[in-house]
Amino acid sequence: MATPELIVTWDHDECPFPVRVDAYIGGVDNLYRVTSPDTGGTWDVPESELIGIR
């Protein structure tokens, strides 16, 4: 059975939007690698900008 995708909201300055959490990177900012299900773009985003991660 596959693990379900974790979809959270990236509280982006221009416009909050949903992203899929792909991996925890860590570091001082607790970075997560996320992907937009709509565009396929990927970013490393600090945990503080992700709504619903905890």
N, C-alpha and C positions, 0 to 999 in steps of 0.2 A: 504494500500500500504506500503510495507516494505521500510525502509530507506536504501539507497544504501551504500555499504561498502566504506570506505575511505582507499585507498591504497596509501602509500607514500614510499619513498626510505629511508632506514636506511643507513646513511653514515658510515658504519662499517669499522673499521681499516683494516681488512683483505680483505673484498670485499663488496661493497654496494649491497643491495638486497631489493626487495619489501617486505613490511609488511603491515598488516591490522591494523588500529588503532581501539582498542576495548574500551578504556576509558581514560579519563584525570584523572590523580592522583593528580597532583599539586606539591606543595612543592617548595623549593628554586630553583631546577633545572627544574621546570615545566615538571614533568615526565608524560609520556604516557605509558599505557599498550598496547603492540603491539603483534601480532601473525604472524608467517610466514605461508602464505597460502600453501607453499610447504611441510614444515616439521611438522607444528602444534606447534612448539616451541613458548613459550611466554617469553617476557622480559619487564622490565620497563626501558624505554629509555628517556634520556633528550631531550627536544624539540630542542635543538641546533644541535642534530645529525639526525634530521628527515627533509629530503628535501621534500618540498611540503606541509608541515603541515599548513603553513600560506602564 
